[in-house]
Amino acid sequence: MTFLLLAGFPDSLLNFRGPLLQALLAQGLSVHVAAPDLPVGSAMRLRLESRGITVHEISLHRTGMNPLADVASLLDLWRLMRRIQPDYVLGYTIKPVIYGTLVATLARVPHRFALITGLGYAFQGQDDGAEPAGKDQRGLLRALVQGLYALALRGALKVFFQNPDDEALFRQQGILRASAASVVVNGSGVDVSEYAVSALPPVTAESGPHFLLIARLLGGKGVREYATAARRIKARYPQAVFRLVGWIDENPDAIRQQELDTWVAEGVLEYLGRLSDVRAAIADCSVYVLPSYREGTPRTVLEAMAMGRAIITTDAPGCRETVVQGDNGFLVPVKSVDALVAAMERLINEPELIARMGQRSRRIAEEKYDVNAVNAVMLREMGITA
């Protein structure tokens, strides 16, 4: 039996789906992956092949809606599926879900699945489906994306969501038919052995506590709110440290390089760049912060929880599931710098909360987000295991 996993970003194949790929191999399946930017001899391709995975490079632009490029992607996927004749296809992120499911349906792949890991730029500003599409450029893009999702997901046997809000939105908007099968899983999960608890960094008069945000540098990740809150906190607590990990993405919502340079020059943020392994950065933080507007389930929050860190995030889809208010962290309203500052100040003034909340985060990660439990649900729901 052959399983084909479709991705839009090659690094995610191991960073986010590595344990799932390993679980599929352990079931005796012939596992194939397809993504752009995986040329022969590339480091990621070699890492995948060393695990016994067959790798295919496809023509797919993760962002943008260029009709000619997208037709080329569809043809590429068609040729691939006709050649390898997979028994299972699973796509995640927008284009692999839409184009992969459409082609898998046309190619008569028996078992077709989709994983919705987040809704992205096109859905920002939509208040749980209340805002009508078509009012502006983003509304038009949203209408197009929703229409393509609806068309593609008719061919999916089952759709996986990473939070109940996204599932509800797809049903409310008619993207997912009433009869369609869907399952909510606890995000991508986290390897709680790989992300082990680490000691909190010492807080001194000169340094601490240390706050950290890891994200693609997009407005929708709350990066601007984080920087603004950092500026306000440092005016009152100059010893507080604010670090930022990530990169400027090809996205209409991307932070501008000038903005980032200004924050660094002012001493508001310490920018650590893009890291292939974030564990050292998490180990050197006291509190993890993600003021995102909407997520599937934020993987970086799960990693920080597994390593025993208190969390400040938003009361937004995908984020709110990770925090029990006042137990392992604080939830703040989306875009509210005042609430973000208040949560940070409380942890600065009550440092004993940082350790207690971090311990609770680890416990929640073990009980709810262990990657092996998450993948066991997915394999069972796809009919691969009993």
C-alpha positions as CSV (number, residue, x, y, z in Angstrom):
1,M,0.0,0.0,0.0
2,T,1.3,3.4,-1.0
3,F,0.8,6.6,1.0
4,L,1.4,10.0,-0.6
5,L,1.8,13.1,1.7
6,L,1.6,16.5,-0.1
7,A,3.2,19.6,1.4
8,G,3.7,23.2,0.3
9,F,6.8,23.8,2.4
10,P,9.5,21.2,2.4
11,D,10.9,21.9,5.9
12,S,7.5,21.1,7.4
13,L,7.8,17.5,6.2
14,L,10.1,16.6,9.1
15,N,9.6,19.5,11.4
16,F,5.8,19.0,11.6
17,R,5.1,15.6,10.0
18,G,8.2,13.6,10.8
19,P,6.6,11.4,13.5
20,L,3.5,10.9,11.3
21,L,5.8,9.7,8.4
22,Q,7.6,7.4,10.9
23,A,4.3,6.0,12.1
24,L,3.2,5.3,8.5
25,L,6.5,3.5,7.8
26,A,6.0,1.4,11.0
27,Q,2.7,0.2,9.6
28,G,4.5,-1.2,6.5
29,L,3.3,1.4,4.0
30,S,5.4,2.6,1.1
31,V,5.6,6.3,2.0
32,H,6.0,9.0,-0.6
33,V,6.2,12.8,-0.1
34,A,5.8,15.6,-2.6
35,A,6.7,19.2,-2.1
36,P,8.4,22.1,-4.0
37,D,12.1,22.9,-3.6
38,L,13.3,19.3,-3.0
39,P,15.9,18.9,-5.8
40,V,18.1,15.8,-5.9
41,G,20.9,16.0,-3.4
42,S,19.3,18.8,-1.3
43,A,19.7,18.4,2.5
44,M,16.0,17.9,3.2
45,R,15.6,15.4,0.4
46,L,18.6,13.4,1.7
47,R,17.2,13.4,5.3
48,L,13.9,12.1,4.0
49,E,15.4,9.5,1.8
50,S,17.6,8.3,4.7
51,R,14.4,7.3,6.5
52,G,13.2,5.2,3.6
53,I,10.8,7.8,2.2
54,T,10.5,8.3,-1.6
55,V,10.7,12.0,-2.4
56,H,9.2,13.9,-5.4
57,E,9.8,17.5,-6.2
58,I,6.7,19.2,-7.6
59,S,6.0,22.6,-9.1
60,L,4.0,24.4,-6.5
61,H,4.0,28.1,-5.4
62,R,3.0,28.2,-1.8
63,T,1.6,31.8,-2.1
64,G,0.0,33.7,-4.9
65,M,-2.7,32.9,-7.4
66,N,-1.0,32.7,-10.8
67,P,-3.3,30.7,-13.0
68,L,-0.6,29.4,-15.3
69,A,1.6,28.3,-12.4
70,D,-1.4,26.7,-10.7
71,V,-2.3,24.8,-13.8
72,A,1.3,23.6,-14.0
73,S,0.9,22.4,-10.4
74,L,-2.3,20.5,-11.2
75,L,-0.6,18.8,-14.2
76,D,2.4,17.9,-12.1
77,L,0.3,16.3,-9.4
78,W,-1.7,14.5,-12.0
79,R,1.4,13.0,-13.6
80,L,2.7,12.0,-10.2
81,M,-0.4,10.3,-9.1
82,R,-0.9,8.4,-12.3
83,R,2.7,7.2,-12.1
84,I,2.9,6.0,-8.5
85,Q,-0.9,5.2,-8.1
86,P,-1.1,5.8,-4.4
87,D,-3.7,4.1,-2.2
88,Y,-3.8,7.1,0.2
89,V,-3.3,10.8,-0.3
90,L,-3.1,13.4,2.5
91,G,-2.5,17.1,1.8
92,Y,-2.0,19.9,4.3
93,T,-1.9,23.7,3.9
94,I,-4.1,25.4,1.3
95,K,-2.7,24.5,-2.1
96,P,-1.8,20.9,-1.3
97,V,-5.3,20.4,0.2
98,I,-7.1,22.0,-2.7
99,Y,-5.1,20.8,-5.7
100,G,-4.0,17.5,-4.1
101,T,-7.6,16.5,-3.3
102,L,-8.9,17.6,-6.6
103,V,-6.3,15.6,-8.5
104,A,-6.6,12.6,-6.2
105,T,-10.3,12.5,-6.9
106,L,-9.8,12.7,-10.7
107,A,-7.1,10.0,-10.5
108,R,-9.5,7.8,-8.5
109,V,-7.2,7.4,-5.5
110,P,-9.2,5.2,-3.1
111,H,-8.5,7.0,0.2
112,R,-8.4,10.8,0.0
113,F,-7.9,13.0,3.1
114,A,-7.2,16.6,3.9
115,L,-5.7,18.2,7.0
116,I,-6.6,21.8,7.7
117,T,-3.7,23.2,9.7
118,G,-4.8,26.9,9.7
119,L,-6.8,29.2,7.5
120,G,-4.1,31.8,6.5
121,Y,-4.2,35.3,5.1
122,A,-7.4,34.9,3.1
123,F,-9.5,34.3,6.2
124,Q,-8.1,37.0,8.4
125,G,-10.6,39.6,9.5
126,Q,-13.5,37.1,9.3
127,D,-15.3,37.0,12.6
128,D,-16.2,33.3,12.6
129,G,-17.9,33.7,9.3
130,A,-19.9,36.8,10.1
131,E,-18.2,39.1,7.7
132,P,-19.5,38.8,4.1
133,A,-17.0,37.9,1.4
134,G,-16.4,40.2,-1.5
135,K,-16.2,43.6,0.2
136,D,-12.5,44.2,-0.6
137,Q,-9.5,42.5,-2.2
138,R,-9.1,40.1,0.7
139,G,-12.9,39.4,0.6
140,L,-12.6,38.4,-3.0
141,L,-9.6,36.2,-2.3
142,R,-11.5,34.6,0.5
143,A,-14.5,33.9,-1.7
144,L,-12.2,32.3,-4.3
145,V,-10.4,30.2,-1.7
146,Q,-13.6,29.1,0.0
147,G,-15.1,28.1,-3.4
148,L,-12.0,26.0,-4.3
149,Y,-12.0,24.4,-0.8
150,A,-15.7,23.5,-1.2
151,L,-15.1,22.0,-4.6
152,A,-12.0,20.0,-3.5
153,L,-13.3,18.7,-0.2
154,R,-16.3,17.1,-1.9
155,G,-13.8,14.5,-2.9
156,A,-12.3,14.0,0.5
157,L,-13.4,10.9,2.5
158,K,-12.5,12.7,5.7
159,V,-11.2,16.2,6.7
160,F,-9.0,16.7,9.7
161,F,-9.1,20.0,11.6
162,Q,-6.8,21.2,14.4
163,N,-9.4,23.1,16.3
164,P,-13.2,23.1,16.6
165,D,-13.5,26.7,15.5
166,D,-12.1,26.0,12.0
167,E,-14.4,22.9,11.7
168,A,-17.4,25.0,12.6
169,L,-16.5,27.8,10.2
170,F,-16.2,25.4,7.3
171,R,-19.6,24.0,8.0
172,Q,-21.2,27.4,8.6
173,Q,-19.9,28.7,5.3
174,G,-21.0,25.6,3.4
175,I,-17.3,24.8,2.6
176,L,-17.9,21.4,4.1
177,R,-21.2,19.7,3.4
178,A,-23.4,18.5,6.3
179,S,-22.8,14.9,5.3
180,A,-19.0,15.2,5.1
181,A,-17.0,13.4,7.7
182,S,-14.6,15.4,9.8
183,V,-12.4,14.9,12.9
184,V,-10.8,17.4,15.2
185,V,-7.3,16.4,16.4
186,N,-5.0,18.1,18.9
187,G,-2.8,19.9,16.5
188,S,0.3,18.3,15.0
189,G,1.3,17.2,18.5
190,V,4.7,17.5,20.0
191,D,7.4,14.9,20.9
192,V,7.5,15.4,24.6
193,S,10.7,13.4,24.9
194,E,12.5,15.5,22.3
195,Y,11.2,18.7,23.8
196,A,12.2,18.0,27.4
197,V,11.7,20.2,30.4
198,S,14.6,22.6,30.9
199,A,15.4,24.8,33.9
200,L,14.2,28.4,33.8
201,P,16.8,31.1,33.2
202,P,17.8,33.0,36.3
203,V,16.2,36.4,36.8
204,T,18.6,39.1,38.0
205,A,18.5,42.8,38.4
206,E,20.2,43.2,35.1
207,S,18.3,40.5,33.0
208,G,14.9,38.9,33.2
209,P,12.4,37.7,32.8
210,H,12.9,36.6,29.2
211,F,9.9,36.7,26.8
212,L,10.0,34.9,23.5
213,L,8.0,34.8,20.3
214,I,8.7,32.3,17.5
215,A,6.8,32.9,14.2
216,R,6.9,33.7,10.6
217,L,7.1,37.5,10.7
218,L,3.5,38.3,9.7
219,G,1.1,40.8,11.0
220,G,-1.4,38.0,11.7
221,K,1.0,36.4,14.1
222,G,0.8,39.4,16.4
223,V,4.4,40.5,15.9
224,R,3.5,44.2,15.9
225,E,1.5,43.8,19.1
226,Y,4.5,41.9,20.7
227,A,6.9,44.7,19.7
228,T,4.6,47.4,21.0
229,A,4.0,45.6,24.3
230,A,7.8,45.1,24.6
231,R,8.4,48.8,24.2
232,R,5.9,49.7,26.9
233,I,7.2,47.0,29.3
234,K,10.8,48.0,28.9
235,A,10.0,51.6,29.7
236,R,8.9,50.4,33.1
237,Y,11.0,47.3,33.6
238,P,14.2,47.8,31.6
239,Q,15.6,44.5,32.8
240,A,13.0,42.5,30.9
241,V,14.2,40.8,27.7
242,F,12.2,40.3,24.6
243,R,13.4,37.9,21.9
244,L,12.0,37.2,18.4
245,V,12.7,34.2,16.2
246,G,11.5,33.9,12.7
247,W,11.8,35.2,9.1
248,I,10.1,37.6,6.8
249,D,7.7,35.5,4.7
250,E,6.5,35.9,1.1
251,N,3.0,37.0,2.1
252,P,0.9,40.2,1.7
253,D,0.8,40.3,5.5
254,A,4.5,40.2,6.0
255,I,6.3,42.5,8.5
256,R,8.6,45.0,6.6
257,Q,12.3,44.7,7.0
258,Q,12.4,48.4,8.1
259,E,10.0,47.7,10.9
260,L,12.2,44.8,12.2
261,D,15.4,46.9,11.9
262,T,13.8,49.7,13.9
263,W,12.7,47.5,16.8
264,V,16.2,46.0,17.0
265,A,17.9,49.4,16.7
266,E,15.7,50.8,19.5
267,G,16.6,47.9,21.7
268,V,13.0,46.8,22.0
269,L,13.7,43.3,20.6
270,E,16.6,40.9,20.3
271,Y,16.2,39.3,16.9
272,L,17.7,35.8,16.7
273,G,16.8,35.2,13.0
274,R,15.5,31.9,11.6
275,L,16.5,28.8,13.7
276,S,16.4,25.2,12.5
277,D,16.2,24.1,16.1
278,V,14.3,26.3,18.5
279,R,14.9,24.3,21.7
280,A,17.9,26.5,22.9
281,A,15.8,29.6,22.4
282,I,12.9,28.2,24.4
283,A,15.2,27.0,27.1
284,D,16.5,30.5,27.5
285,C,13.1,32.0,27.9
286,S,10.9,32.4,30.9
287,V,7.6,33.0,29.2
288,Y,6.4,32.1,25.7
289,V,4.2,34.6,23.9
290,L,2.1,34.2,20.7
291,P,-0.4,37.1,20.1
292,S,-1.7,35.4,16.9
293,Y,-5.0,36.4,15.3
294,R,-5.8,32.8,14.4
295,E,-4.1,29.4,14.2
296,G,-4.7,25.8,13.4
297,T,-3.0,24.7,16.6
298,P,0.3,26.7,17.1
299,R,3.2,24.2,17.1
300,T,5.6,26.6,18.8
301,V,3.2,26.9,21.8
302,L,3.1,23.1,22.1
303,E,6.9,23.0,22.0
304,A,7.2,25.7,24.7
305,M,4.6,23.9,26.9
306,A,6.5,20.6,26.6
307,M,9.6,22.4,27.8
308,G,7.8,23.7,30.8
309,R,7.1,27.3,29.9
310,A,4.2,29.6,30.9
311,I,2.2,30.8,27.9
312,I,0.6,34.1,26.9
313,T,-1.5,33.8,23.8
314,T,-4.8,35.0,22.4
315,D,-8.3,34.0,23.0
316,A,-8.5,33.1,19.3
317,P,-9.2,29.9,17.3
318,G,-6.4,27.4,17.7
319,C,-4.7,29.4,20.4
320,R,-7.4,29.2,23.1
321,E,-7.2,25.4,23.2
322,T,-3.7,25.5,24.5
323,V,-4.2,27.6,27.6
324,V,-6.3,27.1,30.7
325,Q,-6.7,30.7,31.9
326,G,-4.7,31.3,35.0
327,D,-3.5,27.7,35.1
328,N,-0.7,27.3,32.5
329,G,-0.8,30.9,31.3
330,F,-3.0,33.8,30.2
331,L,-5.4,34.3,27.3
332,V,-5.7,37.9,26.0
333,P,-8.0,39.4,23.4
334,V,-6.7,39.5,19.8
335,K,-4.9,42.8,19.0
336,S,-5.1,44.1,22.6
337,V,-1.7,45.5,23.5
338,D,-3.1,46.7,26.8
339,A,-4.1,43.1,27.8
340,L,-0.8,41.7,26.6
341,V,1.1,44.3,28.7
342,A,-1.1,43.5,31.7
343,A,-0.4,39.7,31.4
344,M,3.4,40.4,31.1
345,E,3.4,42.7,34.0
346,R,1.6,40.2,36.2
347,L,4.3,37.6,35.5
348,I,7.0,40.1,36.1
349,N,5.5,41.1,39.5
350,E,4.6,37.6,40.5
351,P,7.5,35.5,39.3
352,E,6.4,32.4,41.2
353,L,3.6,32.1,38.7
354,I,6.1,31.5,35.9
355,A,7.4,28.3,37.5
356,R,4.0,27.0,38.5
357,M,2.4,27.7,35.1
358,G,5.3,26.1,33.4
359,Q,4.8,22.9,35.3
360,R,1.2,22.8,34.3
361,S,2.1,23.4,30.7
362,R,4.3,20.4,30.7
363,R,1.5,18.3,32.2
364,I,-1.0,19.4,29.6
365,A,1.4,18.7,26.8
366,E,1.9,15.2,28.1
367,E,-1.8,14.5,28.6
368,K,-3.3,16.3,25.5
369,Y,-0.7,16.9,22.9
370,D,1.7,14.0,22.8
371,V,2.5,13.5,19.1
372,N,2.2,9.7,19.3
373,A,-1.4,10.0,20.6
374,V,-2.3,12.5,17.9
375,N,-0.9,10.4,15.1
376,A,-2.6,7.2,16.5
377,V,-6.0,9.0,16.1
378,M,-5.1,10.0,12.5
379,L,-4.0,6.6,11.5
380,R,-7.2,5.0,13.0
381,E,-9.4,7.6,11.3
382,M,-7.8,6.9,8.0
383,G,-8.4,3.2,8.4
384,I,-4.7,2.3,8.5
385,T,-4.9,0.9,12.0
386,A,-7.8,-0.7,13.8
